[in-house]
Amino acid sequence: DGNRSYEPERDILYPVDTTFVLDPGMPVAAGLDLRLVNPRAQSMVRGAVLDSLGVEAGTLWVFATSDSDTTVRIFTEVQKQGGFELQLRPGLWWLRAFRDMDKNRALKTSEEHASEPLGIRVHPADDIKDVVLVLVRSRGVP
């Protein structure tokens, strides 16, 4: 946080593969280019849902399921213009859009239109843009 002191509740220390020794003969380390990233930092995933099926009923959702723990699901409602934003922690995620006809936030693949699952690898502090999910007709719905 720029105050030149280590505060465990707010600061993160991480070992680097290079050692800097400052002594009276070399009191300054100049020309350094450091990139520091919190390995647990959430990332932003932004995109759009293309829906040309002409169905207005229900709610259009995008959800992400963690590949490492499939019980972790993050939902966001799609904006009127078709855009969406999700904040995800680092890892592999499977994104899917669907039209929730019964408004229970659970995809019924035989009854509700959905996109194919899309795998996205998220790294700490990523800003992933232009993800496109395309809604297709459910096999059980005309």
Residue pairs with C-beta under 8 A, 6 or more apart in sequence:
1 7
1 10
1 11
6 13
12 38
14 36
14 39
20 29
22 28
22 29
37 124
37 125
38 124
38 125
39 90
39 124
40 89
40 90
40 124
41 90
41 124
41 125
42 87
42 88
42 89
42 125
43 87
43 88
43 89
43 90
43 122
43 123
43 124
43 125
43 126
43 127
43 128
44 85
44 86
44 87
44 126
44 127
44 128
45 64
45 85
45 86
45 87
45 88
45 93
45 95
45 120
45 122
45 126
45 128
45 131
46 83
46 84
46 85
46 86
46 127
46 128
46 129
46 130
46 131
47 62
47 83
47 84
47 129
47 130
47 131
47 132
47 133
48 81
48 82
48 83
48 84
48 131
48 132
48 133
49 60
49 62
49 78
49 82
49 84
49 97
49 115
49 132
49 133
49 134
49 135
50 82
50 132
50 133
50 134
50 135
51 60
51 82
51 97
51 99
51 113
51 135
52 135
53 99
53 113
53 135
53 136
53 137
55 99
55 113
57 99
57 101
58 99
58 100
58 101
58 102
58 103
58 112
59 77
59 99
59 100
59 103
60 77
60 78
60 97
60 98
60 99
60 100
60 135
61 75
61 76
61 77
61 78
61 97
61 98
61 100
61 105
62 75
62 76
62 78
62 84
62 86
62 95
62 96
62 97
62 133
63 73
63 74
63 75
63 76
63 95
63 96
63 98
63 105
63 107
64 73
64 74
64 86
64 88
64 93
64 94
64 95
64 120
65 72
65 73
65 93
65 94
65 96
66 72
66 73
66 91
66 92
66 93
67 91
67 92
67 93
67 94
67 119
68 91
68 92
74 86
74 87
74 88
75 105
76 84
76 85
76 86
77 84
78 84
78 97
84 97
86 95
88 120
88 122
89 122
90 122
90 123
90 124
90 126
91 121
91 122
92 119
92 120
92 121
92 122
93 119
93 120
93 122
94 117
94 118
94 119
94 120
95 117
95 118
95 119
95 120
95 131
95 133
96 107
96 114
96 115
96 116
96 117
96 118
96 133
97 114
97 115
97 133
97 135
98 107
98 112
98 113
98 114
98 115
98 135
99 112
99 113
99 114
99 135
100 106
100 107
100 112
101 108
101 111
101 112
102 108
107 114
109 138
110 138
110 139
110 140
111 138
111 140
111 141
112 138
112 141
113 135
113 136
113 137
113 138
113 141
114 135
114 136
114 138
115 133
115 134
115 135
115 136
116 134
116 136
118 131
118 133
120 128
120 131
122 128
